[in-house]
Amino acid sequence: MSDEKLVGIVLVSHSAAVASAVAELARGLVGGGTAVPVAAAGGTEGGALGTSAELIAAAAASVDRGAGVAVLADLGSAVLTVKAMLAEGDELPDTARLLDAPFVEGAVAAVVTASTGADLDTVEAAATEAYNYRKV
């Protein structure tokens, strides 16, 4: 399957290291499946903790293959920044959608589901369902 038909995933965190690690984990758990376009948008341009609209926009553009862009954010200002960008409507692809999902489990579910060629609604449902993963 061509990655041109896959939903792209953007992981927004206050930390570049966290965003990159979660992206690596999610890609690794796909195994030998189709490579999903995943981009980490963590921290600021200078490498500090924080959130950068510019990094988020660049990440979304890099994974947009026309099938939709699922954005997962860790907390606080990461969520608020993505919401503001979506409200403004000119920095993210028209098909970008902020998913209400846990960051790590949701990212894994989104990437694994996207690797099957699922559409954006199905990727969102899988990521959101990750809230139900029980550990005890």
LINJO-V612239 format. One record per helix or strand. SS is the DSSP state (hx for helix, st for strand). FROM is the first residue (numbers start at 1). TO is the last residue. If there is no record, write none. Layout:
SS;FROM;TO / SS;FROM;TO
This chain:
hx;3;5 / st;8;13 / hx;16;30 / st;38;42 / hx;53;63 / st;69;73 / hx;76;88 / st;96;98 / hx;103;114 / hx;120;132
